[in-house]
Amino acid sequence: MLDLVIKNGEVVLPEGTFNFEIGIEDGLITKLASEIDEQADRTIDASGKIIIPGVIDGHTHFEMPYSTPAGTFLTSDDFLSGTTAAACGGCTTILDFVTPEPGQSLVEAFNMRKGVASRKAVIDFGLHVILNSASESTQQQMETLQNDYGVTSFKIFTAYKKRGMMLNDGELYGVLSKAKALGALILAHCENEDMINSNTSKLLSEQKNDPQYHALSRPDFVEAEAVQRMGFLSELTGASVLVVHLSSDRGLQMVLDSRLSGERLYAETCPHYLTLTNEVYQRKDAAIFLMSPPLKGKADLERLWKGIALGEISTVGSDHACFTLEQKMKAKVFTEIPGGVQGTENILPILLNGVTQGRITLEQLVKVTSFNPAKLYNLYPRKGTISPNSDADLVIVDPKKKMKLEHKYLHSNLDYSIYEDVNVEGYPIATIARGMLVFQDGQFVGKEGRGNYIFRRVPRFSS
């Protein structure tokens, strides 16, 4: 007997839409057929609904400390509330970050972070490890983390020197060379530190302290130059690089230019760059919209949507890093405002609304939310697809359901929504994670600590 059968829905995969019924047993998809006659403990009738693979949010920051000159803040979502919000938005897997303290070993930091997440996460999770050093010890630990702990992705920064996170170009070259040897993926935060510092110093000297000046300190060329440099380093080393939270037309053009030389340069964008523009920085509550890179103009927003439609952007991650209204509004100078916004519950609704508007197709949505990230992060075929023997990670979507993304309807610990005025059509009504319903009809129904850590392996191909 099967545990669950889903009937009468339209199953969407990257290659098209199919009228499959789905049989689930012991957390796995065991049957795909035009009709399943076998008895099941539970049957879901998905008539008029769409079924897609569970969303993989490869970019979250739960329980993350953030230091500014005004003090150290902790994100409002921990691994329980954060993964709950993710599940309610159709996410069945998230990947968060390990941030080592100065002098702390990467392995020790990883074990601590994994322990915290394992106790709380309601859906499966993986971990990227941030590299704040390029020493021989760091590079040795990269190999240990990959071989013994299933970490196949590492993050670097071309900015945030004062926070001890930036690597210089020589260090980047060393880290990318090691990543190439391992077959690991490098996630790159691409902004030019010197340009930011120069712009910021000038603005502050002119007493331009308000939140709106954050965006002016980081114009599009700050991102584009760093993307171009990362493309060159990728070419030199042969390493695969994912440019995270890409925000601009100019930045995307640098990604595409680099690919002409054969670099394995990929791009991720975020739901806020697809929904909001820099006009919000004129609002009285502009501080709640501060993140890095900042929001850009309407033309950039449209270009990013086009990039998804053309397959130029590989994935959409949330960069979910929430800070309360009090934390955001406390600072008097834009450099002291903690950067980050919500997003993990909003990825799917915003992209579904893009389908409704004719910006992208359902197949393109599935590519950037599940199939591509599963491939990039070495989760495939366990995740990112609806296939026999894959995890039963599924989302049932009502394509006609209309919602306003107001705070009262969302599940994060955050006390506001940056999408308060955003209306969408197309919304998840059920999320199934490894065969278990975790979200249904607006309510979280999962269990704390049920999420498993995913040990990832780099595929090895024989020549």
Buried (B, 14 or more C-beta within 10 A) or exposed (E): EBBBBBBBBBBBBBEEBBEBBBBBBEBBBBBBEEEBEEEBEEBBEBEEBBBBBBBBBBBBBBBBEBEBEBEEBBBBBBBBBBBBBBBBBBBBBBBBBBBBEEEEBBBEBBEBBBEBBBEBBBBBBBBBBBBBBBEEEBBEBBEBBBEEBBBBBBBBBBBBBEEBBBBEEEBBBBBBBBBBBBBBBBBBBBBBBEBBBEBBEEBBEEEBBBBBBBBBBBBBBBBBBBBBBBBBBBBBBBBBBBBBBBBBBBBBBBBBBBBEEEBBBBBBBBBBBBBBBBEBBEEEBBBBBBBBBBBBBEEBBBBBBBBBBEEBBBBBBBBBBBBBBEBBBBBEBBBBBBBBBBBBBBBBBBBBBBBBEEBBBBBBBBBBBBBBBBBBBBBBBBBBBBBEEBBBBBBBBBBEBEBEBBBEEBBBBBEBBBBEEBEBBBBBBBBBBBBBBBBBEEEBBBEEBBBBBBEBEBEEEEE
